[in-house]
Amino acid sequence: MKKLLAEYQDTEHIDNFALIKAAEVRLTKTGKTYISILFSDRSGDLPGNLWDATDEQIKTLIPGKVVSLQGVRGSYRDQPQIQITHVRLTEAGEPDSPSDFMTHAPIKEAEMSEELSDFILSIANPTWNRLVRKLFTQYNDLFLKYPAAKMNHHAFGGGLAFHSLSIAKLAKNLVLQYPQLNQDLLISGALLHDLGKVIELSGPIATQYTLAGNLIGHITLIDEQIVLAANELHFDLQSEEMIILRHVVLAHHGLLEFGSPVRPALMEAEVLHQLDELDAGIQMMTGALEKTNSGSFSDKVFGLDNRKFYKTEEDD
């Protein structure tokens, strides 16, 4: 049985199948063409450069394709990579289904769907309940299947739902400790805050940013959907209920330079931002430490300021 990509060690020869998750044509300093490729399987990602790429390779080695990959596992700037010796599209009789190489949320889709329904039912505020219900009637299937990001946190099939529901669970428990928080507002914000990613991203296989994702971004995209839904439901957009719901969603990145058009100005908005950071950070650290031997430091985690994290003996 062949190893998964994450199981190879430095200097080991790789001869395996993988999914092309991303591919970018670039030029060397001397003007030669190469392709920067991100390979993926159920264990994670492994980047590599295909030097002196031909026109045929540029045309065929594109995101979403399954390939036969050969090379040597190495590292560059403390990050793992593969030194590619040969790569080609798979042939008849070889694996060719991208879904076989995708990582998925640790909870089944049916279970997440049930949790989502329970959280929506728990929203007692009738305005927010109807609005959330309407948006998930429209986007439920995509929400359950999409990743929460292209590269960083929860970048796997079902990651969007897994991340959003994790935050909703954290919010529900936090209200027990801090009853001054508005649970309905927090739950509504947790479920909606990243829903714009079903428009921002292309899907769970070889995820790319859409045109709207690149030019507008998920925060503005979901606010637009909230406004459209509110208009269809004949809600007053100037009511306090609508304004504060939009605020917690718009402010969830916390800082203007991180994409939020406003900074949190409600307690619930600040809490949602902190829970979003916490859940994303824990997932990134968990993913890095899963590939780390006990008594060693992980690879650098880009989404956490390129820090490394130590795996203790007790973590095994």
C-alpha positions in Angstrom: 0.0 0.0 0.0 1.4 3.4 -1.0 2.1 6.1 1.5 0.2 9.3 1.7 2.1 12.5 0.8 2.5 13.6 4.5 4.1 10.2 5.4 7.2 10.7 3.3 10.3 11.9 5.0 13.2 14.1 3.7 15.3 12.3 1.0 12.6 9.6 0.5 11.7 8.8 -3.1 8.0 9.5 -3.9 6.2 7.4 -6.5 2.5 8.0 -6.0 -0.8 9.5 -7.3 -1.9 13.0 -6.2 -4.4 15.7 -7.0 -3.2 19.0 -8.5 -4.7 21.5 -6.1 -3.1 24.6 -7.6 -0.8 25.3 -10.6 0.7 28.6 -11.5 2.9 29.2 -14.6 6.0 31.4 -13.7 9.3 32.5 -15.1 12.7 32.0 -13.7 15.2 35.0 -13.5 16.6 33.8 -16.8 13.2 33.7 -18.5 12.6 30.0 -18.5 9.1 28.7 -17.9 8.2 26.5 -14.9 5.0 25.5 -13.1 4.6 26.0 -9.4 2.3 23.1 -8.4 0.6 22.2 -5.1 -0.1 18.5 -4.9 -2.7 17.1 -2.5 -4.1 13.9 -1.1 -6.1 12.9 2.0 -3.1 13.7 4.2 -2.6 17.3 3.1 -0.6 19.3 0.6 3.0 19.2 -0.9 4.3 21.9 -3.2 6.9 21.4 -5.9 8.2 23.1 -9.1 8.2 21.6 -12.5 11.2 23.2 -14.2 11.4 23.8 -18.0 7.7 23.1 -18.4 6.5 22.3 -21.9 3.5 23.9 -23.6 1.7 20.5 -23.3 2.4 20.3 -19.6 1.2 23.9 -19.1 -2.0 22.9 -20.9 -2.7 19.6 -19.1 -1.3 19.9 -15.6 -4.1 22.1 -14.2 -6.0 22.3 -10.9 -8.4 19.4 -10.5 -6.4 16.8 -12.4 -5.1 13.6 -10.8 -1.5 12.8 -11.7 1.2 10.2 -11.4 4.0 11.9 -9.4 7.6 10.9 -8.9 10.3 12.8 -7.1 12.2 13.2 -3.9 10.8 14.7 -0.7 12.9 17.7 0.5 12.5 21.1 2.1 12.9 24.7 1.1 13.0 27.5 3.8 12.0 24.9 6.4 8.9 24.0 4.4 8.4 20.5 2.8 8.4 20.2 -0.9 9.0 17.7 -3.7 11.8 17.8 -6.2 9.8 16.6 -9.2 11.5 14.1 -11.5 8.4 13.1 -13.5 4.7 14.0 -13.5 1.9 13.0 -15.9 -1.8 12.7 -16.0 -3.1 9.3 -14.9 -4.0 6.7 -17.5 -6.8 4.1 -17.9 -7.0 1.9 -14.9 -5.2 4.3 -12.6 -6.9 6.5 -10.0 -8.7 9.5 -11.6 -11.3 10.7 -9.2 -10.4 14.0 -7.5 -12.7 13.2 -4.5 -10.5 10.3 -3.6 -7.7 12.7 -2.9 -9.6 15.3 -0.9 -9.4 15.8 2.9 -12.8 16.0 4.5 -14.3 17.3 7.8 -14.0 14.8 10.7 -17.8 14.9 11.0 -20.2 13.4 8.4 -22.3 15.7 6.3 -25.5 14.3 7.6 -24.5 15.0 11.2 -23.5 18.6 10.4 -26.8 19.1 8.6 -28.7 18.0 11.7 -26.6 20.3 13.9 -27.2 23.2 11.6 -31.0 22.6 11.8 -30.8 22.4 15.6 -29.0 25.7 15.8 -31.4 27.5 13.4 -34.3 26.2 15.5 -32.6 27.6 18.7 -32.7 31.2 17.3 -35.7 32.6 19.2 -35.5 36.1 17.6 -38.1 35.8 14.8 -36.3 38.3 12.5 -33.0 36.6 12.7 -34.5 33.1 12.6 -36.4 33.8 9.4 -33.4 35.5 7.7 -31.0 32.7 8.6 -33.5 30.0 7.6 -34.1 31.7 4.2 -30.3 32.0 3.5 -29.7 28.3 4.4 -32.7 27.2 2.3 -30.8 28.8 -0.6 -27.2 27.8 0.3 -27.5 24.7 2.5 -26.0 22.1 0.1 -23.0 24.3 -0.8 -22.4 25.2 2.9 -22.1 21.6 3.9 -19.7 20.7 1.0 -17.4 23.8 0.7 -14.1 24.4 2.4 -13.7 27.4 4.7 -10.5 28.6 2.8 -8.3 27.9 -0.2 -5.2 27.2 1.8 -5.2 28.1 5.5 -7.8 27.0 8.1 -10.4 24.3 7.4 -9.3 24.0 3.8 -11.1 20.7 3.2 -14.4 19.4 2.0 -17.1 20.4 4.6 -14.7 22.7 6.3 -17.0 25.7 6.0 -19.8 23.9 7.9 -17.4 22.3 10.4 -15.8 25.7 11.2 -19.1 27.6 11.4 -20.8 25.0 13.6 -17.7 24.8 15.9 -18.0 28.6 16.5 -21.7 28.2 17.2 -21.0 25.5 19.8 -18.3 27.7 21.4 -20.8 30.6 21.4 -23.5 28.6 23.1 -21.2 27.4 25.8 -19.7 30.9 26.3 -23.2 32.3 27.0 -23.4 30.0 30.0 -20.4 31.7 31.4 -21.3 35.2 30.3 -25.2 35.5 30.3 -24.9 39.2 29.3 -24.2 38.0 25.7 -27.0 37.8 23.2 -27.0 34.1 22.3 -29.4 34.6 19.3 -27.1 37.2 17.8 -24.0 35.2 18.4 -25.5 32.0 16.9 -26.9 33.9 13.9 -23.5 35.6 13.3 -21.6 32.3 13.7 -23.7 30.6 11.1 -23.7 33.5 8.6 -20.2 35.0 9.0 -18.4 32.9 6.4 -21.4 31.9 4.2 -20.2 34.3 1.5 -17.4 31.8 0.8 -19.9 29.7 -1.2 -19.7 32.6 -3.7 -16.0 33.6 -3.0 -14.6 30.1 -3.6 -15.0 27.7 -6.6 -15.8 24.6 -4.6 -14.1 21.8 -2.6 -12.0 20.3 -5.5 -8.9 22.3 -6.4 -10.3 25.4 -4.7 -9.7 28.7 -6.4 -11.1 32.2 -5.8 -13.9 33.2 -8.2 -14.0 36.6 -9.9 -16.4 37.8 -7.2 -14.1 36.3 -4.5 -11.1 38.2 -5.8 -12.7 41.5 -6.5 -15.3 41.7 -3.7 -14.6 39.1 -1.0 -16.8 36.9 1.2 -17.6 39.5 3.9 -19.2 42.0 1.4 -20.7 39.1 -0.5 -22.6 37.7 2.5 -23.7 41.2 3.6 -25.2 41.6 0.1 -27.1 38.3 0.5 -28.4 39.4 3.9 -29.7 42.6 2.4 -31.3 40.8 -0.5 -33.0 38.3 1.8 -34.2 41.0 4.2 -35.7 42.9 1.3 -37.6 39.7 0.1 -38.8 39.2 3.6 -39.9 42.9 3.8 -37.7 43.5 6.9 -36.7 47.1 7.7 -32.9 47.4 7.0 -32.8 50.4 9.3 -34.1 48.5 12.3 -31.7 47.8 15.1 -32.1 44.1 14.7 -30.9 44.2 11.1 -28.1 46.7 11.7 -26.6 44.8 14.6 -26.8 41.4 12.8 -25.1 42.9 9.7 -22.5 44.5 12.0 -21.4 41.3 13.7 -20.9 39.7 10.3 -19.1 42.7 8.7 -16.8 43.0 11.7 -15.8 39.4 12.2 -12.2 39.8 10.8 -11.6 42.4 13.6 -9.3 44.8 11.8 -9.7 46.9 8.7 -6.5 45.6 7.2 -7.8 42.1 7.6 -10.9 42.8 5.4 -13.5 44.0 7.9 -15.1 47.3 6.7 -15.7 48.1 10.4 -14.1 47.1 13.7 -16.3 45.3 16.3 -18.4 47.8 18.2 -20.7 45.3 19.9 -19.7 42.8 22.6 -21.1 40.0 20.4 -19.1 41.3 17.4 -15.9 41.2 19.4 -16.7 37.8 20.8 -17.5 36.4 17.3 -14.2 37.7 16.0 -12.3 36.1 18.9 -14.0 32.8 18.5 -13.3 32.9 14.7 -9.6 33.4 15.4 -9.6 30.7 18.1 -11.3 28.0 16.0 -9.2 28.8 13.0 -5.9 28.8 15.0 -6.7 25.5 16.7 -7.4 23.8 13.4 -4.2 25.1 11.9 -2.1 24.0 14.9 -3.8 20.6 15.0 -3.2 20.1 11.3 0.5 20.9 11.7 1.0 18.8 14.8 -0.7 15.8 13.2 2.3 15.7 10.7 4.9 16.2 13.5 6.8 13.6 15.5 6.6 13.9 19.2 9.6 15.8 20.7 9.8 17.9 17.5 8.6 21.2 16.2 6.1 21.4 13.4 6.7 23.0 10.0 6.0 26.8 10.0 2.3 27.6 10.1 1.8 30.5 7.6 -1.6 31.5 9.0 0.0 31.9 12.5 2.8 34.3 11.7 5.0 31.5 10.3 5.5 30.1 13.9 6.4 26.5 14.6 4.7 24.5 17.4 6.2 21.9 19.6 4.6 18.4 19.9 5.1 17.0 23.4 5.5 13.3 24.1 2.1 13.3 25.8 0.5 14.5 22.5 1.0 11.0 21.0 
